């Protein structure tokens, strides 16, 4: 009898330990799943944390020091939050805005400090290793602007010259690659934001600036010096923009994509384009006058994809 009891105790203890370990692992897996489920997090907190840029006119910017962010991308994200309120049946969901920069925007998404980044981020394969993107909301192109009369007529004329780019952007990577591929000794002058990058050209500390065409058009118009600058003919890359979201979160992505596709199908996105790219915008009432490019017309379903 004592032998049987000893055998019984010896088999019971490991089984109990194994059961406890299994319960702990299941609890950790459940907690991890809850942490990575954006909809559950929003349902619990009643808050959507929206990352925004401070000077990416007209996508996501601050019109004043004490103002809330506004812009084309912000308008889209506000519609997404409306859809979240409806789908979760929580009309009291509010937006908490968090400023981001090209340097920290990816880490803020991967660390789940923000739920979606509503700015001017290019959807690339490299970025998709860490984050995911919504359906395309805009199509831009990397272009280069130089001072008029500087005798710079092509990218090859930039050999041995300084070109300003914004650090942490796709434009920086594109220009680095172009310089290597064509064996050009282009010196990159890296700015912290688009305003800073363009200022280096305006102040004469750079010979050119490489940026998405939409930003360059806006900054030239905003400076009121349209005659001082000109575009080089080359287009270095196509830049599809999307709303940056957490990776491997299909339920949240489904809400975001459905909202964007409905906005496109209903013509809402085209109206936002007219509002932010072809009409006077705050705070200086500048009209970018950006035409409907073929790429953008396809995004908005104004032309067959």
C-alpha positions in Angstrom: 0.0 0.0 0.0 2.8 2.4 0.8 4.5 1.6 -2.5 1.3 2.3 -4.4 0.8 5.6 -2.6 4.4 6.6 -3.3 3.9 5.8 -7.0 0.6 7.7 -7.1 2.2 10.8 -5.5 5.2 10.6 -7.9 2.9 10.6 -10.9 0.4 13.2 -9.6 3.0 15.9 -8.8 4.4 16.2 -12.4 0.9 16.2 -13.8 -0.1 19.1 -11.5 3.1 21.0 -12.5 2.4 20.3 -16.2 -1.2 21.5 -15.8 -0.1 24.7 -14.1 2.5 25.4 -16.8 -0.2 24.8 -19.5 -2.6 27.3 -17.7 0.1 29.9 -17.5 1.1 29.5 -21.1 -2.6 29.7 -22.2 -3.0 32.9 -20.1 0.1 34.5 -21.6 -1.1 33.6 -25.1 -4.5 35.1 -24.4 -2.9 38.3 -23.0 -0.6 38.5 -26.0 -3.5 38.0 -28.4 -5.5 40.7 -26.6 -2.5 43.1 -26.8 -2.2 42.6 -30.5 -5.9 43.0 -31.3 -6.4 46.7 -32.0 -10.2 46.5 -32.0 -10.2 44.9 -28.5 -7.9 47.5 -27.3 -10.0 50.3 -28.7 -13.2 48.7 -27.3 -11.6 48.5 -23.9 -10.1 52.0 -23.8 -12.6 54.0 -25.9 -9.6 55.7 -27.6 -8.0 55.6 -31.0 -4.5 56.8 -30.9 -3.8 58.5 -34.3 -0.2 59.4 -35.3 0.1 62.6 -37.3 2.9 64.6 -38.9 3.3 68.3 -38.0 4.4 69.7 -41.4 3.4 67.3 -44.2 1.1 69.8 -46.0 -1.5 69.1 -47.1 -1.7 65.5 -45.8 -1.1 65.9 -42.0 0.0 69.1 -40.4 -0.6 71.7 -37.7 -2.0 74.9 -39.0 -1.1 76.7 -35.7 0.8 76.0 -32.5 -2.3 75.3 -30.5 -4.4 73.7 -33.3 -5.4 70.1 -33.9 -3.8 68.4 -36.9 -5.6 68.6 -40.2 -5.2 67.5 -43.8 -6.1 65.0 -46.4 -4.8 61.9 -44.5 -6.4 63.2 -41.2 -9.8 63.6 -43.0 -9.5 59.9 -44.1 -8.6 58.7 -40.6 -11.4 60.6 -39.1 -13.8 58.6 -41.4 -12.1 55.4 -40.2 -12.8 56.4 -36.6 -16.4 57.0 -37.5 -16.6 53.5 -39.0 -15.0 52.1 -35.8 -17.7 53.9 -33.7 -20.4 52.3 -35.8 -18.9 48.8 -36.1 -18.0 48.6 -32.3 -21.3 50.3 -31.4 -19.4 52.8 -29.3 -20.3 56.3 -30.3 -18.2 57.8 -27.5 -14.9 56.6 -29.0 -12.5 59.6 -29.1 -9.3 60.4 -31.0 -6.0 61.0 -29.2 -3.5 62.6 -31.5 0.2 61.7 -31.2 2.9 63.6 -33.3 5.3 61.4 -35.2 8.4 62.0 -37.4 9.9 60.0 -40.2 12.5 58.6 -37.7 10.0 57.3 -35.1 6.8 56.6 -36.9 7.5 52.9 -37.5 8.6 52.2 -34.0 5.6 53.9 -32.6 3.4 51.6 -34.6 5.4 48.4 -33.8 5.5 49.3 -30.1 1.7 49.9 -30.3 2.0 53.5 -29.0 -0.3 54.5 -31.9 -3.1 52.6 -33.6 -2.6 54.1 -37.0 -0.3 56.6 -38.6 -2.1 59.2 -40.7 0.6 61.1 -42.6 2.4 60.7 -45.9 4.1 57.4 -45.5 5.1 55.4 -48.6 4.0 51.8 -48.8 7.1 49.8 -49.6 8.2 46.2 -49.3 10.9 47.2 -46.8 8.4 48.9 -44.6 6.0 45.9 -44.7 8.6 43.8 -42.9 7.6 45.6 -39.7 4.2 47.2 -40.3 1.1 46.9 -42.6 -0.6 49.4 -44.8 -4.2 50.3 -45.8 -5.4 50.4 -49.4 -3.6 53.2 -51.3 -4.8 56.7 -50.6 -2.4 58.7 -52.8 0.1 58.3 -55.5 3.2 60.6 -55.5 6.6 60.6 -57.3 10.1 61.4 -56.1 11.3 64.5 -58.0 14.2 66.9 -57.7 13.9 70.7 -57.6 16.8 73.1 -58.3 17.2 76.9 -58.5 16.3 78.3 -61.8 19.4 79.4 -63.7 21.7 77.1 -61.7 22.7 75.2 -64.9 21.5 71.9 -63.5 19.5 70.3 -66.2 19.6 66.6 -65.3 20.4 64.3 -62.4 23.9 63.7 -63.8 24.6 67.4 -63.3 24.3 66.8 -59.6 27.5 64.8 -59.5 29.7 66.3 -56.8 26.8 68.5 -55.5 24.7 68.6 -52.3 21.1 67.4 -52.5 18.8 67.9 -49.5 16.5 65.0 -48.4 14.4 64.3 -45.4 15.9 61.7 -43.1 14.0 58.5 -42.8 11.9 58.9 -45.9 11.7 56.7 -49.1 13.1 59.7 -51.0 16.4 59.3 -49.1 16.7 55.7 -50.0 15.8 56.3 -53.6 18.4 59.0 -54.0 21.1 56.9 -52.3 20.3 54.0 -54.7 20.2 56.3 -57.8 23.6 57.8 -56.8 25.1 54.3 -56.4 23.6 52.9 -59.6 24.8 55.8 -61.7 28.1 56.2 -59.9 27.4 59.8 -58.9 29.2 61.5 -56.0 26.0 63.1 -54.7 26.3 64.4 -51.1 23.1 64.0 -49.2 22.1 66.8 -46.8 19.6 65.2 -44.4 16.9 67.4 -42.9 14.7 66.4 -39.9 11.5 67.3 -41.7 10.3 68.6 -45.1 10.4 72.2 -44.1 14.0 71.8 -43.0 15.0 70.0 -46.2 13.6 72.7 -48.4 15.1 75.5 -46.3 18.6 74.2 -47.1 17.9 74.8 -50.8 16.3 78.2 -50.1 19.3 79.3 -48.0 21.8 78.0 -50.5 23.4 75.3 -48.4 22.2 72.6 -50.8 22.2 72.7 -54.6 18.9 70.7 -55.0 16.2 69.0 -52.9 14.6 65.6 -53.5 11.1 65.0 -52.2 7.7 63.8 -53.2 6.4 66.1 -56.0 3.3 67.1 -54.0 5.4 68.6 -51.2 7.7 70.4 -53.5 4.8 72.0 -55.3 3.3 73.1 -52.0 6.5 74.5 -50.7 7.3 76.4 -53.9 3.8 77.9 -53.9 3.9 78.6 -50.2 7.2 80.5 -50.6 5.6 82.7 -53.2 8.7 82.2 -55.4 7.4 80.0 -58.2 9.8 81.6 -60.6 12.9 80.8 -58.5 12.8 77.0 -58.8 12.3 74.4 -61.5 11.8 70.6 -61.6 14.3 68.3 -63.3 12.7 66.1 -65.9 13.5 62.8 -64.3 11.0 61.0 -62.1 13.0 58.8 -59.7 10.3 56.7 -58.2 6.5 56.2 -57.8 5.4 56.6 -54.1 2.0 55.0 -53.1 0.8 56.3 -49.7 -1.2 54.3 -47.2 -2.3 54.5 -43.6 0.3 52.7 -41.6 -1.2 50.1 -39.2 -0.1 47.2 -37.0 1.2 44.1 -38.8 -0.9 40.8 -38.6 -4.1 42.5 -37.4 -6.6 41.5 -40.2 -9.8 42.6 -38.3 -8.6 46.2 -37.9 -7.2 46.3 -41.4 -10.5 45.1 -42.7 -12.3 48.1 -41.2 -9.7 50.5 -42.5 -9.7 49.2 -46.0 -13.5 48.9 -46.2 -13.8 52.5 -45.2 -11.3 53.7 -47.7 -12.7 51.7 -50.6 -16.2 52.9 -49.7 -14.9 56.5 -49.8 -13.4 55.9 -53.2 -16.5 54.2 -54.6 -18.8 56.9 -53.3 -16.7 59.8 -54.7 -15.8 61.0 -51.2 -12.1 60.6 -51.7 -12.2 62.6 -55.0 -14.0 65.4 -53.1 -11.3 65.4 -50.4 -8.7 65.6 -53.2 -10.4 68.7 -54.6 -10.6 70.2 -51.0 -6.9 69.6 -50.1 -5.1 69.8 -53.4 -7.1 72.0 -55.7 -8.6 74.6 -53.2 -7.2 77.2 -50.8 -6.2 75.4 -47.5 -5.5 76.8 -44.0 -3.7 78.6 -42.6 -2.4 80.7 -45.5 -5.2 79.9 -48.0 -2.6 78.6 -50.5 -4.0 76.6 -53.4 -1.6 73.8 -54.5 -3.4 73.5 -57.8 -2.2 69.9 -58.1 -3.6 68.3 -61.2 -5.2 64.8 -61.3 -2.2 62.7 -62.4 -2.9 59.4 -64.2 -1.7 57.5 -61.2 -4.0 59.4 -58.8 -7.0 59.1 -61.2 -6.5 55.3 -61.0 -6.4 55.4 -57.2 -9.6 57.4 -57.1 -11.2 55.1 -59.8 -11.6 58.0 -62.2 -9.7 55.8 -64.7 -9.5 51.9 -65.0 -6.9 50.5 -62.7 
